[in-house]
Amino acid sequence: MYWMFYECISLIILDISNFDTSNITDMSRMFYNCSSLTFLDISNSDVNDDKKIMHLFYSMPDNAIVKVKDKTVQYLLLYTAREDGLEAWTTENVIIKEA
């Protein structure tokens, strides 16, 4: 999934919650330079600190919303977002799906 949506600058909403990512090892730069992507649902994706997720959100907008499955993934992705220059992202940007 490395570079999968690279520079999809016209992409605004993306729901990949049904993607099976259990065997994926590298998700780096997956949404790199998706500068118009304001809603991303990865709530069923297997995202953890064993996967490569470097620059996952690089150049995404400050007002983007990313839906994730739990608090562990939320904190991991907030850390990743900060490394990508999205210091303004909070738990209002990376939200946990409702049970």
Contact map, one row per residue, 1 for C-alpha under 8 A:
111100000000000000000001011101000000000000000000000000000000000000000000000000000000000000000000000
111100000000000000000000011111000000000000000000000000000000000000000000000000000000000000000000000
111111000000000000000000001111110000000000000000000000000000000000000000000000000000000000000000000
111111000000000000000000000011100000000000000000000000000000000000000000000000000000000000000000000
001111110000000000000000000001110100000000000000000000000000000000000000000000000000000000000000000
001111110000000000000000000011111100000000000000000000000000000000000000000000000000000000000000000
000011111000000000000000000000111110000000000000000000000000000000000000000000000000000000000000000
000011111110000000000000000000101110000000000000000000000000000000000000000000000000000000000000000
000000111110000000000000000000001111100000000000000000000000000000000000000000000000000000000000000
000000011111000000000000000000000111100000000000000000000000000000000000000000000000000000000000000
000000011111110000000000000000000101100000000000000000000000000000000000000000000000000000000000000
000000000111110000000000000000000001111000000000000000000000000000000000000000000000000000000000000
000000000011111000000000000000000000111100000000000000000000000000000000000000000000000000000000000
000000000011111100000000000000000000101110000000000000000000000000000000000000000000000000000000000
000000000000111111000000000000000000000111000000000000000000000000000000000000000000000000000000000
000000000000011111100000000000000000000111001000000000000000000000000000000000000000000000000000000
000000000000001111100000000000000000000011111000000000000000000000000000000000000000000000000000000
000000000000001111110000000000000000000000011000000000000000000000000000000000000000000000000000000
000000000000000111111000000000000000000000011000000000000000000000000000000000000000000000000000000
000000000000000001111110000000000000000000001100000000000000000000000000000000000000000000000000000
000000000000000000111111000000000000000000001110000000000000000000000000000000000000000000000000000
000000000000000000011111000000000000000000001100000000000000000000000000000000000000000000000000000
000000000000000000011111100000000000000000000000000000000000000000000000000000000000000000000000000
100000000000000000001111111000000000000000000000001000000000000000000000000000000000000000000000000
000000000000000000000011111000000000000000000000011100000000000000000000000000000000000000000000000
110000000000000000000001111100000000000000000000001110000000000000000000000000000000000000000000000
111000000000000000000001111111000000000000000000001111010000000000000000000000000000000000000000000
111000000000000000000000011111000000000000000000000111110000000000000000000000000000000000000000000
011101000000000000000000001111110000000000000000000011111100000000000000000000000000000000000000000
111111000000000000000000001111110000000000000000000000111000000000000000000000000000000000000000000
001111110000000000000000000011111100000000000000000000011101000000000000000000000000000000000000000
001011100000000000000000000011111100000000000000000000111111000000000000000000000000000000000000000
000001111000000000000000000000111110000000000000000000001111000000000000000000000000000000000000000
000011111110000000000000000000111111100000000000000000001111000000000000000000000000000000000000000
000000111100000000000000000000001111100000000000000000000011100000000000000000000000000000000000000
000000001111000000000000000000000111110000000000000000000001100000000000000000000000000000000000000
000000001111110000000000000000000111111100000000000000000001100100000000000000000000000000000000000
000000000001100000000000000000000001111100000000000000000001101110000000000000000000000000000000000
000000000001110000000000000000000000111110000000000000000000000111100000000000000000000000000000000
000000000000111100000000000000000000111111000000000000000000000111100000000000000000000000000000000
000000000000011110000000000000000000001111100000000000000000000001110000000000000000000000000000000
000000000000001110000000000000000000000111111000000000000000000001111000000000000000000000000000000
000000000000000010000000000000000000000011111000000000000000000000111000000000000000000000000001100
000000000000000011100000000000000000000001111100000000000000000000011000000000000000000000000000000
000000000000000111111100000000000000000001111110000000000000000000011000000000000000000000000000000
000000000000000000011100000000000000000000011111000000000000000000000000000000000000000000000000000
000000000000000000001000000000000000000000001111101000000000000000000000100000000000000000000000000
000000000000000000000000000000000000000000000111111000000000000000000000100100000000000000000000000
000000000000000000000000000000000000000000000011111100000000000000000000000100000000000000000000000
000000000000000000000000100000000000000000000001111100000000000000000000000000000000000000000000000
000000000000000000000001111000000000000000000011111110000000000000000000000000000000000000000000000
000000000000000000000000111100000000000000000000111111000000000000000000000000000000000000000000000
000000000000000000000000011110000000000000000000001111110000000000000000000000010000000000000000000
000000000000000000000000001110000000000000000000000111110000000000000000000000010000000000000000000
000000000000000000000000000111010000000000000000000011111100000000000000000000011011000000000000000
000000000000000000000000001111110000000000000000000011111100000000000000000000011001000000000000000
000000000000000000000000000011111100000000000000000000111111000000000000000000011001000000000000000
000000000000000000000000000010111100000000000000000000111111000000000000000000001001110000000000000
000000000000000000000000000000011110000000000000000000001111100000000000000000000001100000000000000
000000000000000000000000000000111111110000000000000000001111110100000000000000000000000000000000000
000000000000000000000000000000000011110000000000000000000011111100000000000000000000000000000000000
000000000000000000000000000000000000000000000000000000000001111100000000000000000000010110000000000
000000000000000000000000000000000000010000000000000000000000111110000000000000000000000010001000000
000000000000000000000000000000000000111100000000000000000001111111000000000000000000000000001000000
000000000000000000000000000000000000011100000000000000000000001111100000000000000000000000011110000
000000000000000000000000000000000000001111000000000000000000000111110000000000000000000000001110000
000000000000000000000000000000000000001111100000000000000000000011111000000000000000000000000111100
000000000000000000000000000000000000000011111000000000000000000001111100110000000000000000000111100
000000000000000000000000000000000000000001111000000000000000000000111110110000000000000000000001100
000000000000000000000000000000000000000000000000000000000000000000011111110000000000000000000001100
000000000000000000000000000000000000000000000000000000000000000000001111111000000000000000000001000
000000000000000000000000000000000000000000000000000000000000000000000111111100000000000000000000000
000000000000000000000000000000000000000000000011000000000000000000011111111110000000000000000000000
000000000000000000000000000000000000000000000000000000000000000000011111111111000000000000100111000
000000000000000000000000000000000000000000000000000000000000000000000011111111100000000000000000000
000000000000000000000000000000000000000000000001100000000000000000000001111111110000000000000000000
000000000000000000000000000000000000000000000000000000000000000000000000111111111000000000000100000
000000000000000000000000000000000000000000000000000000000000000000000000011111111100000011100100000
000000000000000000000000000000000000000000000000000000000000000000000000001111111110000000000000000
000000000000000000000000000000000000000000000000000011111000000000000000000111111111000000000000000
000000000000000000000000000000000000000000000000000000111100000000000000000011111111111010000000000
000000000000000000000000000000000000000000000000000000000000000000000000000001111111111110000000000
000000000000000000000000000000000000000000000000000000100000000000000000000000111111111000000000000
000000000000000000000000000000000000000000000000000000111110000000000000000000011111110000000000000
000000000000000000000000000000000000000000000000000000000110000000000000000000001111111000000000000
000000000000000000000000000000000000000000000000000000000100010000000000000000001111111110000000000
000000000000000000000000000000000000000000000000000000000000000000000000000000001110111110000000000
000000000000000000000000000000000000000000000000000000000000010000000000000000000100011111000000000
000000000000000000000000000000000000000000000000000000000000011000000000000001001100011111111100000
000000000000000000000000000000000000000000000000000000000000000000000000000001000000000111111100000
000000000000000000000000000000000000000000000000000000000000000000000000010001000000000011111110000
000000000000000000000000000000000000000000000000000000000000000010000000000000000000000011111110000
000000000000000000000000000000000000000000000000000000000000001111000000000000000000000011111110000
000000000000000000000000000000000000000000000000000000000000000011110000010011000000000011111111000
000000000000000000000000000000000000000000000000000000000000000011110000010000000000000000111111100
000000000000000000000000000000000000000000100000000000000000000000111110010000000000000000000111110
000000000000000000000000000000000000000000100000000000000000000000111100000000000000000000000011111
000000000000000000000000000000000000000000000000000000000000000000000000000000000000000000000001111
000000000000000000000000000000000000000000000000000000000000000000000000000000000000000000000000111
